Amino acid sequence: MKVTRILNAKKPNKGKVVALREQARRLGQVRSEVWQRFGSIQGVNRSDRQIRDQWLKDKRDFFVLVNAWKETLRDAKGDITANMEAAKVKARRCIWRHTNDKAEQKRLFTALKGNDWVQNAYLRRVMREHWKRGHNHTHNQIIVRSDNYTTFQLGGRAWIKIPSLVKGQRIAIPLNTTVAPTGTLRVIIKDDDHIEVHTTVDVETQQDCGTRTLGIDKGYSEVLVDSDGEHHGQELGTILTEQSDRLKAKYQRRSKLRALANKTRNPHKREHIRQFNLGRKKINRQMDKTHAQIRDIVFQSVHQVVDKAAVIAAEDLTAPMAGKSFGKNVNRRLASWTKGVIAEALDRVSHLRGSTVVLVNPAYTSQMDSRNGCLLGKRQGDRFYCSDGVVLQADQNAARNVLARLFDPDIDRFTPFKRVKAILLERTERLRLGLLNQDSSCSPAMALSTESE
């Protein structure tokens, strides 16, 4: 498994930072052109090598070394492909809703996977809906191939030498480590003249996970709650709320200062406000610190779950919840990147430690009674009130429903939520009428038997 390691430059001088920033700016123009010309259907069946060969034939000059723009082209084309593959996940959901014919579904899935969808009118329409044209906003990165830089040791630390804009000249960057990086490097020049060097390393998979099968519910006040009722990362909600409220107040004050700067007739006052009151360096440092703290909490929580489980059932939250609104303050706090960090942590830690994460359909898992798997009860905050008066912990109840969904023969990952609701209502009505089949997935015995799997 490959993971990214981030190395920091140790006090680079300003001349080197200026030279690297100019090179990154020119390469950003290359990246922008790749996104503009090949970030849509026009670039689906064109590889980065085909584009590179055509540009070499046309003798394109981007005022950087050839190897530099070649690597930028390859990296940008890879980002475009990843963006397209993310849209295909949503397109698959549309195919499931479009037809129930298994043969037709297989034909459409095959065409979507092999990029033959460009020849199919229905798939083109679906992909246009979910694959929005991207635009480049990255002008501070340099991709350096493994054979285009050298490393050496000096002053008790590792150094790298990467090509500059002038052929034959190199820029030496001191790193805060004694271990020389290997493989392709991504050099990022931050706004505060801080330089990061990203490199990938191979990490061996360890078989030290648990042996059980657990369901998890991703939360806001805590990172995860498993089907055993154990809460992991309970400090997450406090950190997210404090950060969101602090940024809200800060941006409100900055908006007033920006309006004052735009309104004033004094050019010196306007420039003074923009230079000393509307900068991003301090905010970026604070946000980086908070994000690092959140990532640490999330990864520790996932490790705690993997300590117990070999198979983890998790909600597939790639599809947004339409029509869900909890008020502007709650919506602001929920609109963070934490969900993506949890998904990343589950993927990385499970690969590293030999466990398996299975995504299941999340529809109505928070509104079901986990004792019988039917829509009997109501969730209010951290409590789930059952129809017979029993009160369950809401997050644990949802985690048990996620676990039961792993073994549900009627509801798979891409079953439309309306169909899920119809299935659950049918089971609920059968239970109410006392005609529930003991072999059905709504059986209390079956729903509870999955806890110790």
N, C-alpha and C positions, 0 to 999 in steps of 0.2 A: 504494500500500500504506500502511496506517495502522499506526503504531507508537506506543507509550506513552512519554511523557517524564515523569520524576519530578522535580518542583521541591520544594525544602525551604523552610520558613518560616525567616526570619532573626530569631531571638530574639523570638518573640511574647510579650507580657506575660501573666501568669497569669490576669488577668480575661478576656481573649479566649479563652484555652484552656478555662476553665471554661464560658463561654457556648457555645463550639463543642461541647464534650463533652456538655452537656445537650441541645443540639439533636440531636446524633448519637444519643443515648440514646432520645429520643422517636421518631426516624425508625427506629431499630432495632426498636421495637415494631411499627411499620407493616410493616417487612420480615418480622418473625416471623409476623404475621397472614397476609400474602400466602402465605408458605410453608406455613403450617398449613392454610389453606382451599383453596389452588389448586395445591399442590405435588404433586398426585396426579391420578388420572384425571378428577376433577371440573373441573380447570382446563385440560384438553387443548385444547378447542375454544373457550376464552374468552380473548380478547385483553386486553391491559392497558387499552385504550380502553373496552372493554365494562365491565370492572370499575370503572374510573374513573367512567364515566357513572352506574353504579349507586350508587356511594358518594356522588357529588354529589347524586343524586336523594334518597338517604336522609339527606342533610345530616350525613354523618359528620364528627366533629371529632377530630383527632389532636393538638390543641394545638400545632400548627406551622403555618407558612404553607402555603396550598393548593398552590402550585407545588413546594414542598419534598417533600410526600408524594406528589404526582403523579410526580415524577422517581424517587423511591424505589420506588414501585410499578412503574414501567416497568423499572427496573434489576433488581428482584427477579424479575419475570416473565421477563425475558431470561435470568437465571440458571437458572430452572426449565426453560425451553425447552432451554438448553444441556445441562442435566443429563439431560433426556429424550432428546435426540439422541445423547448418549454411550451411553445404554442401548440405543438402536436398533442401534448397531454390534454389540453382543453378541447382540441379537435376530436380526440377519441371519445370524450364524453358526449359530444354532439352526435357522433356516429351511433352510440348506444341509444340515444333518444330518437334518432332518425328512423331506425328500422329494428325489428325484432328477428328478422331473417338471418340465421346464423351464417349462411353462405354469403349473403350480401355484406354482412359485417366483416367477415374474413377477407373478402375482396377489397373492401375499402381500407381495412387496416393494413393489408399488404401494400396497397398503392401508397398509403400515407407513409409507411416505413421506408419504402424504396424510393421516395421522392418522385414517384409517378403521379402524384396528386396534381401536378401542374397540367396534366392532360385531362383531368376530370373536373367538369364544371362545378359539381356539388362540393368537392373537396377544395377547389380553388376559392369558392365563396366562403367556406368555413375558415380556411386559413387566412383569408383577407380580414375576416372579422377578429381573429385572435392574434394574428401576427402583425403587429403594428410596426411601421417603418421606424427603425432606430436611427438615432443621430449621435455622433461622437461628441463627448464632452471631456475627453481625456487628452490633455496636452502636457502632461508632466511625467511621462513614462518612456523609458528606453529599454528595449529588449536586446539582450546581448547573448549571442550563441555561445555554446561551451568552448568552441575553438577560437573565439575572437577576443578572449581576455586571458590574462596571466595572473598568477598569485605569487606572493612572496611574504616572508616574515621580516618585520622590522620593528624594533622598539617594544618587543613583547606582544605584538598583535599581528593579525593577518591584514594584508593589503591586497587590493585588486587593481589591475590596470586595464581600463577599457578604452576602445577607440574614441578619438575626438572627431571634430568636424574636418580636421586636416589630416589627409592621408599620411600615415607614418608616425603621427604623434598620438600619444596616449595620456589619459588622465588617471593618476594614481589616487585611490580612495582608501583611507585607513578605516578599518572596521573594529567594532568593539568585541572582538572574539579572537581566539588564537587558532580556530579551526577554519581553514580555507574553504570557501564554498565551491561546489561542483555543479555541473549541468548548466542549463540555460538560466540566466539571471534576468530579473525585472528590477530596474533601478527607478525609484520613485522620488521625485524632488518635491517636497512639501512646500506650502506657502511660507513657512517660517524658516526656509533654507535648510530644513532638516532632510537628510537623505536616508532612505531605506533601501536595502537590497534584499529582494525576495528570491529564495531558492528552494527547490524541491528536493527532498531526501526520501529514501526508501526506508520504511519501518516494517519490521517483520510482524506478522500476525501472531498474537499470543492466544492460546486456548485456555484462558483463565476466567471465562464467564461462568455464570451460575448454571443451574440445570432446569429451572422451572420455566413455565410459560405465564407471562404476566400481561395485563392490559394497562395502559397509561392514559391519563387525561392531562393535556397541556393546559396550564392555567396562567393567570396574571399575578395573583397574590403569591403563588409559588410556581416553581418551574414545572414540576410534575407531581401527580398523585397516582400511585399504582393501585392495582386491584386489591392489594392487601390492606389498603388504607394508610400507607405510609406517605407522608408529605416530604418532598425533596426541594430544597432551595427556597425556604419560606421567606427569606429576606428580599427576594426579587421584587415583589410588589412595592415595598417601601422605596427601594432605589428607583424604580421606574416612575413612581408618582412624584418623588422629589425632583427628579431630573426634568420631567415634563412640566411641572408647575414652575420650576425655576426658569426654564427656557421660555415659557409663556410670558412671565413677568419681564424677562430680559428683552425679548423681542418687542413687547409693547413699548418699553422705554426707548429702544432703538428706533422704532417707527416714529415716535414723536421727535426724536433728534433728526431723523432723516427729513421729516416734513419741515422742521425748522431750518435745516440747511437749504432745502429747496426754496423756501419762502424768503430767506434773508437776501438783502441787496448788497451786503458786504461780502465780496469775494474771498477775503482773507478769513473771515469767520466761517464761511461755507467750507473752505478747504481745511481749516483747522478741525471742524467737526468730523469731516469725512476721514481725516488722517488719524485722529486720536480717539474718536468715539464710535466709529463704525467699522473697525477692523475685525478680522476673523481669527487672528492668531491665538488669543486667549480662549475664545470659545472653542476652537478646534482642540486645543490642549485639554480643556475640561471634558469635552465630549469623548476624546480618545481615552482618557482615564476612566470615565464611567463605563464606556463600552468594554474596555478590558476587564473591569470588575464584573460586569454582567456575564461576559463570556466565561470567566473563571467559575462563577456560580453555576452556570448552565452545564458546563462540562463536568464539574464535580457531581452534580445531581444525576446526570446520565450515567456516570461511572457507578454510582450507588445502585441504580436500577440494574445495570449489567452485572453487578456483583451477585445478583439473585437470579437473573433470568438468562436463558439461552435463546428464547423466542419472545419478542416483544411486539404486542399488537398496539399500533398507534393510529390515530386519526389521520386521514388524508385531508389536509387542510389547504390543498393547492387551489381549490375552488372557493371564491369569496362567498360569504353569507349575505345573500341579497335581502334587502329590506330590514337589516338589523341596525337599530339605532338606539343608543343608551344615553343620549344627551351629549352636548358638545364637549363637556369636560371629560367624560368617560371615553368618548370616541377618540379624543386627542390622546389620552393616555394609552389606549389600546392600539393606536396607529403607530406602532414602533416596529423595529426590525427584529424583535426578540423571537418571533415565530420562526424566522429563517435561521437564526442562530441555533434554536433547539433542533430543527431538522438537520442542520449541519452536524451538530454534536452527536445526534443519534446515528447518523450515517458513518461518521469517522470512528466513533468509539466502538460501534458494533463491528465494523470491519477490523479494527485493531485487535479486539479481544475475542473475535470468533463467534459473536452472537448474531442473531438474525432479526431484522426489523421488518414486520409485515404491515403495510398500510391497509386500513379497512375503511369502509364507508362511514362517515361521521354523522349521517343524518339521524336526528332524533335520539342520539345516544344520551343526551342530557335530560330528555323528557320521558324516558322509560323507567319503569320499576325493574331494577336488576334482579329481583327475586323471581319474576315470572316473565320478563322480557316483553311486557305489553305497555301500552300507553295508559297507565293508571297512576295518576299522581301529578304533582306540580312542584316545580323547582322555584324556590325563593331564596336568593343569595346562596349561602353555603349549606342550605338544608333542602332536602327533597321530602315533601309530604305525600305519603302513600295514601291510597284510597281507603285503606283499612285503619288509618290512624297512626301507623308506624312512621317515624321520622328517621331518614337516613342522611348520612353525610353526602352532600351533592356531588362532590368531586370523586369520591370513592365509588359512588353509585354509577357515575358516568364511566369511570375506568373499568368497572365490572361489565358494563354494557359493551364497551369497546372489545373486551376480551371475548364476550359471548358472540359478538359480530364476526370474530375470526372463524368460528365454526358454523356460522349460519349458512345453510344451503340455498336459501332463497335470495339473499342480499349480498351482492359482491361489491367490489370497490367502486364500480362505475354505474351502479343502479341509480337511476334518477330519483331525486328525493321525493317526488310525488308518488312514484311506484313504491318506495320504501314506506311512505305513510299509509298507502293503501294496504300493504301487507300487514303492517302493525295494527291498523284498525280492524282488519279481518281477524287477526289473532285475538285482539282484545274483545271483540264481540263474541267470539267462540268461547272465550274464558268466562265472560259474563253469563252466557247461556248455559254454562256447565257442560258444554259439548266438546271441550278441548281434548284433542287426541294426545295421549300420553307420549307418543313417539314424535310429536311436532317439536320444532325448535323453541316454542313458547312454553315448553314444559318447565316448571320450577326446578325439577331434578336435573334436567339437562343444563339449564342456565347456570346452576350452582356447581355442577360437576366440572366446569371448565376452570374453576379457580385454582385447582391444584395440579392442572395439567403440566 
